[in-house]
């Protein structure tokens, strides 16, 4: 069976269709010859006996209307009629035919028994004493006057009837299979053509063909796949353009401090102080070195967070209030004029390690410091962390893409901080979103309710195990 499945997978759709149709024909033929043919044979035999009974009923009605007479003509050309008179031992035929000796002996044996109603029997007769035998079906009825009415029909009628019925069924099914096969071929054609278009489209995308295009107007799964491929290609193209633009901007951002440091260093070496005094010139070098260090650190951190795994112990065991306090202690001196408002519930824990979450909080507060006008509000409640600032609002289209790795911020810079936030938060099973408030902008981190419920169940199981150990 496994080899059969592997063999079918290697076939094309047309070959699979032909295989299915062939198997259908084979199964249908087996059904006809194994199940249908015997049923038709039984039906034909029943129908023959019905003809014999009808013929006998006609003769009985005739004999009731004409007592002591038996017709000397054939009532049914396919049925031989005989009247056996026990008192004289004679057989009278309606068509003048002589009764076969073997059939006569059978009738004589039946006449010795008490027949109730009609007796239906079969007999094989060899005409002209040859080795070939022909089967006959006959019915025997005892009449009221003690005579026996015998109706005989050759089996050739049954074979003819059976052959005609089987041929009709087979031809009807062959016609049905042919029509079905035609429709299946048309249907497979509607599958193969768009699949070939999709294959060519993917090949062109692989070869960076600028003329790659795909237009499949379908509303089924193939149409959905085609639309998804086009959307994916557009998204990849957009991301590639933004990556190239980001690399150019990062290269420019890295080139500027390096050029400044190099030029200031060479000037100082020559005894020239570009920024008035030696101390101020060195401060410029240090400032640009800090900028360079921060950008390189962000790139390294973004790459590192791409390999972050959630291998922490199940449950929420990291005190987020301590993490927030540590971050505020180091960042609030950047802009002393900004008021920091803390609305933090004690004992709130998140799932994950301390260092990645500290980076998340640092990036969110650093982003808020960039836009805040007068205050930053930090709220921490069960399963939710919010960083709110009273800066300018976010464009609605930008809010949906803000956490993508290569999206520009409102100031046109390629900030990497929010993409780092997104990677850490999603790794630990949380969601992050940005939304506009009447007074500013809110960055919200919340736990998925399903995962939260799984965590709670895990914690309950741990408590139960501890109780069992005690």
N, C-alpha and C positions, 0 to 999 in steps of 0.2 A: 504493500500500500504506500509506503514511504517513497519507493522508487517511482511509483505511478504519479504521485504528487510532484516529485522533482521533474519527471518527464513532462508533465502538463505545464509546469512553470516555464519550461524552455521553449514552448510553442508560442507562435504569434496568436493574436486574437482570431484571425481567420482560421488558422489550423485548429485552435481550440473549438471554434464553432463547428467545423467539419467533424471533429472527433465526437462532439456532443450529439450531433445529428446522426452520425453512424451508430453510436451506442444506443440512441433512441430507437433507430430502426431495428437493431439486433434485439433489443429488449421487447419491442412490439412484436417482432416475428416469433420470439419465444413464447410470448403471451398468447399469440394466435394459435400456435400449434400445440402448446401444452395445456392451456386453460380454455381458450375460446373454441377450438375445434371439437373437443369432447362435448362441450355444452351445445354446440350447434348440432352435433350428431344425435344427442338425446332429444333435442327439440325437433329434428327432422323425423326421428322415429315416432315421437308422440303425434306429430302432424300426420304421418302415414296411417297410424292406427285410427286417428280421427276420421280420415278419409274412408277407411274400411268400415268404421261404425256408421258413417253417414250413408254409405252405399247399402249397408244391410238394412238400415232404417227405411230406405226407399223401397227395397225389395219386400220388406215385411208389410209395408203399407199397400204395395201392389197386390200381394198375395191375400191380404185381408179383403181387398175389394174384388179379387178374382179367386175364389176358393178353388182348390184342387188344380191350380194352374201355376206354371213357372215360366217366366218370359224366356223366349228363345233368341233374344237379342241382347247386345251388350249395353248395359245402363251406363257404365263408366269404362272407357277404353283401357284405362290403366289398371283396372281391377277385374279379376276373374271370379265369377260367382258360381258356386256349386251347391246343390241341395242333396243331402244324404238321407235316404229313406231306409231306416233300419229293418223294416218289415220285409223288404225285397232285396236289401243289400245293394241297391243301385245308387249311382251318383249321376245327377242330372245337371248339365252345364247350361248357363244362359247363352253362351256364344257357340255352343257345339264343340268346345275343346274337351279333349280327354284329360282326366286328372292324372297327375304323375303318381306312379306306384308308391314312392316314398311318402308323398303327401297323403295318399289314400290310407296307407298304414297308420300314419299319425292320427288321422281323423277317426279311424276305427278304434284306436286306443283311447282317444279322448271321449268317444261316444260311450265307452264302457263306464265312464266316471259320471258322477252327478255334477253337471255344469250349472252354476248359478250365475245368471247374467251372461256376459260375454267373456270368452277365454281368448286372450291374445298370446300368440306363440310365434316362434321363428323356426325355420327349417332350411337346411342347405341341400340343394338338389344339383346333381351333375347331369346336365342334358347330354343325351347321346352317349352316355356312359364314359364321358371323357374325365380327365383328371381335374379339370377346372370346375369349381363349384360356384353356384349362384345362391345367394341368400334370399329367402322369401319371408315376408311377414304375412300372417294370416290371422283371421278372427273367426271364432266358432260360436254360434248362438243356438241353443235348444229352443225350438218353437213349441207352441202349445200342443200341436198334434203329434209330438214325439220326433219329428224330423229335425235335421241339423242344417243350418244355413252356414256356408263356409265362403269367406271372402279372402282372396289371395292377391298380394301385390309384390312385384319383384323389387329387390333392394336397389336396383339401378335407379329407380325413381328417387330413392333417398339420397343416393350418391350425387345425382344430378342436382337435387335440391340443396344438398350440403355444399357442393362445389359452387353453385350459383350464389348462395348466401355468403360463403367465405370470400369469394371474389368481390362481391359487392362491398363487404366490410373492408377488405384489403385495399381496394381501389379508393374507397372513401378516405381511408386513413392516409394512403399515399398522396392523395390530393391535398389533404390537410397538412401533411408533413412538407409537401412542396411549397405550399403557400407560407407555412411557418418558416421554412428555410429561406424563402425569398425575403420575408420581413426581417428575419434575423440578420441576413446579409446586409440589408439596407441599414439596420440598426448598428451593426458592427462598423459599417462604413462611416456612420455619423460619429462613432467613437474614434476610429483610426485617424480620420482627417484632422480633427482638432488636436489629438495627441501628437501627430506628426508636426503640426504647427508649433505646439509647445516645445517639442524636442528641438526643432530648428531655432526657436527663440532662445532657448537655454544655451545652445551651441554658439549663437551669435553673441550672447552676453559673455560667455566664457572667453571668446576671442576679442572682446571689447569692440564689437562692430557698432559703429554709431547709428547704423540704419536698422538696428534691432527693434522690432515692433510686433505686438501681438494683439489681435482684435478677434475675440471669440464671443459672439453674442449668444450665450446660453445661460439658462437660469438653474442648471443642475450642478452636480458636484464638479464636473469638468469646468464649467464656467466659473465656479467659485475658485478652483485651483488656478485658472488662468488669471482671474482678477487679482488673486493673492500674489502670483508671480510678478505681475506688472507692478503692483503696489510695492512688493519687496525690491524689485529692480529700481524703482524710483527712489525708494528710501535709501538703498545702498548707494545709489548715485549721489543723492543729496549728502549722505554721510561722508562719502569719499571727497566730495568737493569741500565740505566743512573741515574734514581732516587735513586736506591740503592747505586750506586757508589757515587752520589752526597752527599747523606746523610752520607755515610762513610767519604767522604772528609770533609764535613762540621763538622761532629763530631770530626774528627781529628784536623781541624782548630780551633774549639772551645776548644778542650781538651788541645792543646799546650799552648795558653795564660793562661788558667786557671791553668794548672800545673805550669807554670812559676811564675804566681802571687802567688800561694800558697807556692811554694818552697822558693821564695824570701822573702815572708812575714814571714815564719817560721825561715829563716836564720837571718833576721833582729831582730826578737823577741829574738833569742838566742845571739844577739850581734855580728853576723857575717855579713859582707858586701860582697855579692857575686861578685859585680862589683866595686871593689876597694874602693869606698867611699859610705857613706849613701845616698848622693844626687844622685849619678849615679845609684845606685841600685833602688832607688825610681823612677827614670826616666824610668828604664826598666819596672817596675810595671805599671807605667802610660801609657807607650807605648803599652804594651800588653792589658791593659784595654781599650785603644782607639781602638785597632784592634778588640777586642771582641765586643765592642759597635757598631762598624761599621758593622760587620757581622750580629749581631742581628738586627740592624736597617734595613739592606737590606732585611732580611727574612721577617720582619714585613711589610716593604713597598711593597714587592712583593705580599704578601697575601692581603694587603689593596687595591692595584691597581687591583686585581682580581675582586673586587666588585665595581669598579669605574663605574659610570653611567654618560651619557651625558644628564644632566638635566639643562644645561646652556641655556640662552636665544639664540634664533636663530641669526646667524650672526657672523661676525668676529669682536670682540671688545676688544681683549687683545693685548696690545702693546708689541710685542716680543722684540723690541730693548731694552726696560727697563729691561726685564727679562734677556736677555743676558748680559747686563752690570752688573747687580747684581751678576750673577754667576761668571763672569770674575774677579770681585773685590775680591771674596773670594778664587778663585782657582789659579789665576796666580802666587801667592806667593809660590805654591808648588814646581814649577820648574822655578826659576827666569831666567835661561838661555834660556828658550823657548820663542820665539818671537810670540806674538799674533797679527794677521792681521785681522782687522775688515773691511768688505765690506758690510755695512748694509744700506739699504734704510730706510729713516725715514718714520714713519707713517704706517709701515707694521703691520697688526694685524692678529692674529690667533683666531680660535674659541676654547673656553674652559676656564678653571679656571687657575689662576696664579700658584698655588702651584704645581699641576701635571706637568705643562709645565716647571717650574723651575727644577723639579727633572729630566725631560727629558734632558734639556740642561746640567745640572750638570753631568749626567751619560755619555753623549756623549763627553763632554770636558775632564772629568776624564779618560775615555777610551782613548782619543787622547793623553793625557799627558803620559799615560803608554807606548805608542809606538813612540811618536814623537821624531825626532832627533834634529831639529833646529827650527821649527815653526809650528803653528796651525793657519789655515785660517778659519774664520767664515764668511759666506755670508748669507745675508737675503734679499730676494726679494719677490715680490708679490706671496704669496702662496707657498714659498719654503725656506727651511732652510738647509744649508749645513755646516758640520764640517769636515775640511780636515786637515790631518797631513801627514808629509813626512816620516812616518815610513815604516816598511816592509809591503809588500802587503799581502792580504788575499788569502788563497787558494780558488780556484773557487768552490769546493764542499762545503767548510765551509761557503762561503758567503750566500748560500741559506738557511742554518740552523742556522745562527748566532743569530737570534732573538728568537729561541726556548728556552723555559724555562730551559732545562736541557742539553744544548750543551756546550762542552768544548771550551775555547778560544784557540788562537794559542800558549799560554804559558801553556796549560794543566789545567788551573784553571776553575772552574765552576762559571763564572761571572754571577751575577744576574742582573746587570745594564741594559744590552741590552734587556733582556726580559721585564723589567719594562718599558723601552722606547717603546717597541712594544705594550704593553697593553694600555698605555696612548694614543699613536698616533692613533691606530686603533679605540679606543673608541670615539675619537673626529673626526673620519672620514678622517684621513690622512693615507698616506702610508710611510713606512720607508724602505730604502734599503741601502746596502753597495756595493760599487763598487771600483775597482782599477783604479787609475789614473797613468799617466806616472811618476808623482812625489810622489805618495803615495796612500793614501786611503781616500775615501769620504763617509761619512754617510749623506744621503739625505732624507729629510722629505718634502713631497709634498701633496697637497690636491687632492682628486679625482675630476675630471672635472665635473662629473654629480652632485655631492653634492655641488660643488662650484656654479654651475648654479642655483641649488635650493636655495642656500643661497642668491644669488643675487636677485632672484625673491622675496624671503621673505623680503629682505631689501627694494625693490621697493614698495611692498605692504605697508610696515610700513610708508614709506615716503608719499604715497598717503593718508593713513589714517590721518597722521598729517596735511596734507593740507586741508582735509575735515573738521577736527576739527576747523582749523583756519577760 
